[in-house]
Amino acid sequence: MTMETVRKIKKAMNTLLFGLCVVIMVLLVLDVSWQVLSRYLFRSPSTFTDEVARFLMIYMSFLGGAYIFGADGHLSVTSLRDKLPAKVKSWVIIFTYALIAAFAVIVMIFGSQRLILRTLDQPSPALGLSMGIFYMILPFSAICIVIYMVLNLIEFCATGKTANQQPEAAELKEDD
């Protein structure tokens, strides 16, 4: 896989996840606004807005978290890693990417399968939709995280720089 292909895949994923987060944020603002209007203006509080806001916030958290993994932008303490010799530092970075991917696969994909299957018949309190649908964000965001970790690993092995040290990382921060 060439670096150009890696960059194109990351750009497409960034665009998709960022777009989904924008749509969710707009829906969240509309939902909460309707909740306030219906409660104070019409004196008849909406019964579904609280649950919709909760689920939208959860989706935003998981999708936004996956998006930030693509830029290697999560909070991390690197003071010890930065003091290591270059070769050891490289292995620590590779191990970190592998560990994150393993966590996403084991916990977020395999672990969520049981949860999703057990809650498919359970309706949500206000909307009456299957709770399994709401938990499907776990494997979706995990797949995104794994793809990002593989792409970050390829980038690191090819350039010796982590994703947040790449020139595109500066562009991503400027665009936001």
Secondary structure as GFF3:
##gff-version 3
##sequence-region A 1 176
A	DSSP	alpha_helix	3	36	.	.	.	ID=ss1
A	DSSP	pi_helix	37	41	.	.	.	ID=ss2
A	DSSP	alpha_helix	49	70	.	.	.	ID=ss3
A	DSSP	alpha_helix	79	82	.	.	.	ID=ss4
A	DSSP	alpha_helix	86	103	.	.	.	ID=ss5
A	DSSP	pi_helix	104	110	.	.	.	ID=ss6
A	DSSP	alpha_helix	111	119	.	.	.	ID=ss7
A	DSSP	alpha_helix	131	135	.	.	.	ID=ss8
A	DSSP	alpha_helix	137	159	.	.	.	ID=ss9
A	DSSP	three_ten_helix	163	165	.	.	.	ID=ss10
A	DSSP	alpha_helix	167	175	.	.	.	ID=ss11
###
